[in-house]
Amino acid sequence: MFKGNFVDDYGIRYTINDTLFIQQPRTKYHIIKWNVKDQYIVARNDDQNPGEGGLYTRIDYMQFSNMEPWKWGFCLSIYDAKTDIIAQNTAKTDRQNPKKGCNGFPFSRMKRKE
């Protein structure tokens, strides 16, 4: 469900596979760990990213119901951690309130790009 080509509710396009989370056109996150049970990814920011290159990000995600066409959403709960362990252990998300559960902001809603 979380791998493939997607577009979010802001019109931004993404490609996600086992090793990369790409926010088009030029932001890449190199996936280090998928935690399916707790629904997050830990990734190293690409050195060439426009910001926070070489640092670490935790990407929390969740499935939605009754929000078609939006099937799931994600949140960069931290995007500038100095280590992967800091990123992994930093969670500021509230999945019970996805409209404000991402550090006071909404989870970005995702749908498959056709």
JOTA-V123972 format. One record per run of one state. SS is the DSSP state (h for helix, s for strand, l for the rest). FROM is the first residue (numbers start at 1). TO is the last residue. If there is no record, write none. Layout:
# JOTA-V123972
ss = <SS SS>
from = <FROM FROM>
to = <TO TO>
This chain:
# JOTA-V123972
ss = <l s l s l s l s l s l s l s l h l s l h l s l s l s l>
from = <1 4 9 13 17 20 24 27 36 40 46 56 64 72 82 84 89 93 94 95 98 102 103 105 106 108 113>
to = <3 8 12 16 19 23 26 35 39 45 55 63 71 81 83 88 92 93 94 97 101 102 104 105 107 112 114>
